[in-house]
Amino acid sequence: MKSIITLPATSGALAFDSEPSDAELDAVELEMPLILAEVDLLDAEIMTIDRPATELDERRVRRARNRVLAERRDLTNRAGLAQAGGAA
């Protein structure tokens, strides 16, 4: 049997003892609509796991997928504008 040797957490990369920076919080806030859309899609898919999907379930999942795609598109466009300097 091989023994597993643990190393002390002396590396700065291993120890996290600070709050998120303002830039990290801004990034999360920017991505929040996409995160919420993905949660809605997951909820719609979970509802159809243990039973046959009805027409209403299929519509709900399709709309949730479309919302995720739209939010991804919007997020990509916002990121592209930010990188381009905001020029339209």
WOFENQUI-V862709 format. One record per pair of residues at least 12 apart in sequence whose C-alpha atoms are under 8 Angstrom apart, sorted by the first residue. I is the first residue (numbers start at 1). J is the second residue. Records with the same first field share a line. If there is no record, write none. Layout:
I=J, J
This chain:
30=75
31=75
33=71
34=68, 71, 72, 75
37=64, 67, 68, 71
38=64, 68
40=64
41=61, 64, 65, 68
44=57, 60, 61, 64
45=61
